[in-house]
Amino acid sequence: MKVRESELPGIGQKVEIITKNQEKISIILHDDGRRELYYFDENDHEECMASIAFNDEEARRISAILGGMTYKPKALESVEVALDDLVIEWFKTEPQAPAVRRTIGELDIKKHYNVQVIAIVKKNQQKQLSPGFDTLIEEGDTLVISGERSGLKKLIREQLTARET
């Protein structure tokens, strides 16, 4: 697979991918969080055959699907064993989620979910690496979390996703 990245000033970044089977896709990552995916004719890499746009949430969900977060292909079992089932996930805290306005320590994430918060990207794009127990989780924060798949899913479902009313 060949991957070529280029900056698009004022827009974001463009990634062109040509697969082992000589299929080409391009992904435009907009600075505002939108993503656009373009699929090209296999015989003419200049001819776009289809395109689709995703908002940030949709793009992350599709990324999780492609990355095996929702279904684990059997071929990946040996990779996960080598990593002791370690998974890393990025998840944006939803409005009205139980974790909003609470600290990592209050939630006792490590004890209750066996998950480690590696970093937090705040809404203003400020990054906090290895946040402490006193770090406040706010609406719209993107948490970079690591642990076993079951613990990550449970944390996301119970603390980072808005409760349905």
N, C-alpha and C positions, 0 to 999 in steps of 0.2 A: 504494500500500500504506500502510495506517495501522498504526502501532506505538504501543502504550501500555504503559509500564512502571510497576510499583508494587512497593513494598517489602512483604514479608510478615514482620513482626517475629517472630523466633525460628525462622523457616523458611527464608527466603531472598528470592528475587525472582520476580515474576510478569511475564511478557511476553505481551500479547495482540496478535495480528496479524490484520488483516482485509486480504485480498488485493484486487487489482484486480478480481477476479471475485466479490467479496463473500463469499469463504469465510473462516471464522474458525478460528484455532488459538490455543491458549494453551500456554505453556511455563512450567513451574514449575522454577526453578533452586534446588535445596536447598543449604543451607550445607555439607552433608556430601558434596556432589559429585553426588548423584543428580539426574536430570532427568526430568520427566514431561511428556508431550506429549498434549494434548487436541484432538480435532477435533469441531467443532460442526455441527449441521444447517444447511445453507445458507439455509433459510427461517426458522429459529428459532435465533438465536445464543445462546440460553440453554440449548438442548437438546444435551447432549454425546452424540455418536454413538459415539465410540471414544476409547480412551486407551491409552498405552503408557509404560512406565518404562524408563529406561536408567541403567546405572551410568556413572561418569565416562569410562571407556575406551570404552564403546559410544557415548556421546554425542559424544566427540571423533572417533571413526571416522566416524560418520554426518555430522558437521560437515564432515569432510574430503571425503566423497563429495559432499555438497551444494555445497561450495565449489569443486569441480572438481579436487581434489588427485589423485584416482584416475582420472578421465576428464575430458578437457578438451573441452567442447562447442565446436563450430566457431565459434560466435558470440563466444567469449571470445578467439579468436586475436588480434583487433585490440587488445583490452585488454592482453593480455600483451606484445604488441609495444611498446605505449606504455610499459609498465613494464620493458622489456628482460627479459622472462621472470622477473621478480622474484616470488618466492612467500614468504609468511611462514607458519610452522607452529609450533604449540605441541605439544610431545611430552613425556610423562612418562617419565623414565628407569626402565626395568623392573628388578626385582631380578635380580641375576646378569648384568646387561648388561656388556660389556667396558669401557665408559666409567666404570663405578662405581669410586670411589676413585682416579680419575685426573684430572689437570688439563686444562684446555682446551689449554694449551701442549703437554703430553705427547701429546695426540691430534693436534695440529697440524691442527685442523679446517679452518682457512682454506686451507691448502696442499693437503691431501688431498681435500677435498670441495668447495672453493670456496663454503663456507658461513660465515656470520657468526653468532655467538651474540650476540643483541641483549640478552637478559635471562635471568635464572634466577629462578624462584620456588621457594624452598626448601620442604621439607615443613612447616616452622613458619610458612609464608606470608610469610616475609621475602623482599623483592624485591631483587635485585641488578641494577641497570641497567648496561649496557656492562661485563660482567664481564671481568677481565683474564686473561692467560695462566696466572696462578697460581691461578685459581679452581678449587676442587675440585668435581667432579661427584659427587653422592651419589645413592643409590637413592631414587626418589620425587621427585627434582628435576624440575620442569617447565622445559624449555629452550624459549625463544622464539628460533627460528632463521630465518634469511633466506638465500635463494640461489635457484639454479635448481632446478626440480622434481627433476631427476635427481640432483643433489648432495644434496638433502634426503633423498630416498628412500634413497640409498646410506648416508648417515650414520646414519639411523634403523635401517636393516637391519643395518649392520656394528657400530655402537657403542652404540646406545641400547636395542636389543631384546635380551632374554635369549636366549642360545644354546640351541638344542634339544639335549638329550642323548640 
